[in-house]
């Protein structure tokens, strides 16, 4: 792999946003393809951070600064990606369920999804079940991601399952869930399509569900 792509990966993992911007521009000047800069440089670095996060080798702050560096690099790369017609892996509508105001984990999941090549539509916190479905329809989403941090609000995930089942998107859009009190057993019980325990696993799961 070219030296500049290796450097993008390294600087992204260190969270050096300005260096990542400069290096992405340098890579474009060197006529490296936008897809390679994205996949081998930016997503390559974010993928390694995700793996380290899963193994508890890095923590939330490191992931946040790597994601910020990824965003900085994307600002420079976006026009070139559009010109090269590089499509996102899919669209994910993500939000925190009705009654729940916690958004730190949800935001982290959104960042890891972007880091995995998805376009993310964040519908925020305290989201009504039907709003998830409406946003999925509006943005032609592949997946819905619902987060809950309270034992009293995780039950509202069942309503998202029902709203999706009743809609014209049933069978077309998949639903993944997560958040501290959520488990695989709960996911099976309410009939969601998948559960992930952390942000990096959520990105891996999304890749599988989006296939
Ligand atoms: Co709240 N809170 N809180 N809180 N809060 C908890 C969750 C709690 C465990 C604290 C405690 O009592 N020990 C407790 C819940 C108890 C329970 O239900 N069993 C609690 C409570 C009770 C409350 C209030 C009711 C308190 C009150 O007012 N009496 C209230 C509820 C408000 C509401 O939502 N309606 C409340 C309010 C708040 C603040 C507003 C003050 C603030 C939220 C700020 C914000 O989010 N912007 C807050 C916070 C910060 C916490 C704690 C301290 C931290 C949560 C957090 O951000 N963790 C939390 C205690 C704790 O966890 N130590 C607590 C870090 C984050 C990165 O982790 O969100 O788990 P997490 O996300 C992980 C995974 O879960 C997963 O990936 C993430 C990254 O790896 N994940 C997904 C998350 N979403 C996913 C979605 C996926 C896949 C994976 O797919 C779509």
Boltz pocket constraint, residues with backbone or C-beta under 6 A from the ligand:
constraints:
  - pocket:
      binder: B
      contacts: [[A, 60], [A, 99], [A, 100], [A, 101], [A, 102], [A, 103], [A, 104], [A, 105], [A, 106], [A, 108], [A, 109], [A, 144], [A, 145], [A, 146], [A, 147], [A, 148], [A, 149], [A, 150], [A, 151], [A, 152], [A, 176], [A, 177], [A, 178], [A, 179], [A, 180], [A, 181], [A, 195], [A, 196], [A, 197], [A, 198], [A, 199], [A, 200], [A, 202]]
      max_distance: 6.0
